[in-house]
Amino acid sequence: MSEPCNTFAEGDNLAVLEGLSAGSVDLIYIDPPYNTGSAFAYRDRFEGHAAWTAMMRPRLVEGRRVLAETGAIFVSIDDNEAAHLRLLLDEVFGEDNFLAQIVVNLNPKGRQLGNGFATSHEYLLVYARDARRCVLDASSPDLVIESDFPLVADDGRRYRRLPLRNTNKKFNPLTAPTLHFAIWGDPDTGEVRTTPFDGAVEIKPVFGDGAPAVWRWSRPRIDQRPDDLVCRRVRGTAGDRVDVFQRDWRHPVGGARRKKLRTIWLAEEIGSTDTAVAELKEIVGHVFESPKPTGLVRRILETMPADARVLDFFAGSGTTGHAVALANAADGGRRTCLSVNHPEPVRPGSNADLAGYRTVADITRARLQAVAEKVGGGYAEPGPSS
């Protein structure tokens, strides 16, 4: 029988981490307590930043130990501890392994309570275990839209034209001499070749001001992919000239088109706190005040291979496990997720309490069991940790 998609361990997360093998996970996502005192289930009012950092340090150290050399960690945080967490992650993972500090727009309307600005964002800090070996791909197929590719070929495929010349002036005949050469093209038929042919004109790469440039492709690559190039007349500052362009296809051969992720993630792309509450309510009820949307975690999952071993040791309502099951159902992936949660008592009189949940771990368990029933992937529980 195949390994279940979701496994849940109830207990102290540090003890669970210490029991895991080194390098046994590929991706960690955690949403630790934010040290605000406002979360309904966690008693997360730590006495000062030092106490919060002291709580987090050994857990991040163990997280680094169990993370594979090719892996990465994503940590959600707000303004209260963002600066201290950044320093702590630099200490544990190394400054050279910092990948990004992403702004996540989880509350588009902004928080209207209290004084000051209407905060509408949190942060996502991203570090590699080893940046030189990390397999994280900071791109997503979901960001690619049809309008980015306005042209249509005779066979119906959509594409856009990109200059074949390198537009970065750091690359020129002095810095890249092997890429400065003449090619031949016919602007009437669009045909491009590396050798002369009837009707063709000689074309050398130049910048808009006429200064010598270089091509982005080598001669062998042009010979291999002539149908992906087109020759056209263009209007420049010095008058009309002939230039060569790449046909950049919407659906390239050999894999799905992806677009680099920006460092601002909008609620319209990944969901908001409101949509997260709604999706949790649909599956187990309104029992958690500020869950993360599954869309946020699914975007994180897209940056790693589809068989990634995922770990969330501040599992909260179980968003990460839910997102892993949804991602597998969508693309046939074989991701697995270990969720860990402490049996922290829920607040008396809270929605969770009124719904019959004694601890936050009870909520995590209920959600992941419901996900297994509704989405699939299976569920397992090794038993409580000491």
Summary of the structure (lengths in Angstrom):
residues: 386
radius of gyration: 26.1
end to end distance: 28.0
largest distance: 85.0
contacts: 1206
relative contact order: 0.19
helix: 29%
strand: 25%
